[in-house]
Amino acid sequence: MTNLNWGELPFGYLKTDYNIRCYYKDGKWGELEVSSSEFLNLHISATALHYGQQAFEGMKAYRGKDGKIRLFRWEENFKRMERSAHGILMQPITKELFKEAITKAVLLNERFVPPYGTGASLYLRPLLIGSGPQVGVKPADEYLFMVFATPVGPYFKEGFSPVKIAVVRDSDRAAPLGTGSIKVGGNYASSLKGVQKAHDEGYGAPMYLDSVHKKYIDEIGAANFFGIKDSTYITPKSPSILPSITNMSIMQLAEDIGLNVERRPIDIEELDSFEEVGACGTAAIISPIGEIYDIDEDKKYLFCKDGKAGPISTKIYEKLVAIQYGDEPDTHNWVEIIK
Ligand SMILES: *Cc1c(COP(=O)(O)O)cnc(C)c1O
């Protein structure tokens, strides 16, 4: 195994040994190719570059106490990428090639799968792009699917601690009938201004409201939102939210520990009544939220008044991470051991 300071790794790119590529050409997918180059040879008129034909996924491989390597709900990532592809008229990758590519990306870079107990994991980035040339606005005839792997440290270096969020109203990440519900790079481009505004105000990430009424909570940066009150886990229902696999899993775990689960529009003013709030996604799993500042209304919603994450968020977080690393029984069949 490589000798890295696993616990201190950022959530960033670190070169590994190999990445996997597969090309769609003449109406069919070719064989998987293994590459040790970090670069692509891409046509200057590829639709990914000009018209945003691009979708990606984010998932992690975890090494357990038993030394085995686990994938978490990879089929959900596959299904979402297939939906993303259909959403912007790209050729989806097949399930078999997806599985083979992510497995290869882990096994060929096995020396970068962090040891158990460091809180680190191997992040996988499947990517699908229109690689064929077009100048008129139409879908490409050729596609490239690839997967790279990079080790990432634990999101919270100093333990599970609350973050601060700013409500941003002067830019939108997505529109109700736009591409907010699929995982495409264009949504990230339109979120950058909001991210920067939150940072400029001294906050960790932006909260986006629905772009029609500017009233209901949509997402927190690139993570889903949830709130907890009266033994109920509540997460927004909105056509412009990206359905998070982490959130889907948390809803199940919330039910398992006896909470009610609701998916419905959440008016921002309802924040006053929540006992705990947080954001969730693959990178941090759960980010407990300590403060939400509504810049335009000059109003602060405060949580975790003792500086610590709430008990229910903590319990669900620990349970989910324990399943991912194989410390707790995988009662929902979410984990697949690949080696
Ligand atoms: C990827 C993503 C999430 C988190 O989804 P997970 O499957 O939990 O990683 C949430 N919101 C947006 C906008 C995303 O792109």
The ligand as an SDF file (V2000), in Angstrom:
LIG
                    3D

 15 15  0  0  0  0  0  0  0  0999 V2000
  -24.1680   14.6450   -6.3530 C   0  0  0  0  0  0  0  0  0  0  0  0
  -25.1030   15.6440   -5.7780 C   0  0  0  0  0  0  0  0  0  0  0  0
  -25.7240   15.4680   -4.5340 C   0  0  0  0  0  0  0  0  0  0  0  0
  -25.4110   14.3200   -3.6150 C   0  0  0  0  0  0  0  0  0  0  0  0
  -25.7690   13.0680   -4.1120 O   0  0  0  0  0  0  0  0  0  0  0  0
  -25.1480   11.7440   -3.4790 P   0  0  0  0  0  0  0  0  0  0  0  0
  -25.6510   10.6650   -4.3420 O   0  0  0  0  0  0  0  0  0  0  0  0
  -25.6390   11.6380   -2.0890 O   0  0  0  0  0  0  0  0  0  0  0  0
  -23.6610   11.9170   -3.5220 O   0  0  0  0  0  0  0  0  0  0  0  0
  -26.6300   16.4310   -4.1140 C   0  0  0  0  0  0  0  0  0  0  0  0
  -26.9040   17.5300   -4.8570 N   0  0  0  0  0  0  0  0  0  0  0  0
  -26.3120   17.7360   -6.0500 C   0  0  0  0  0  0  0  0  0  0  0  0
  -26.6510   18.9620   -6.8050 C   0  0  0  0  0  0  0  0  0  0  0  0
  -25.4010   16.8130   -6.5450 C   0  0  0  0  0  0  0  0  0  0  0  0
  -24.8290   17.0480   -7.7270 O   0  0  0  0  0  0  0  0  0  0  0  0
  1  2  1  0
  2  3  1  0
  2 14  2  0
  3  4  1  0
  3 10  2  0
  4  5  1  0
  5  6  1  0
  6  7  2  0
  6  8  1  0
  6  9  1  0
 10 11  1  0
 11 12  2  0
 12 13  1  0
 12 14  1  0
 14 15  1  0
M  END
$$$$
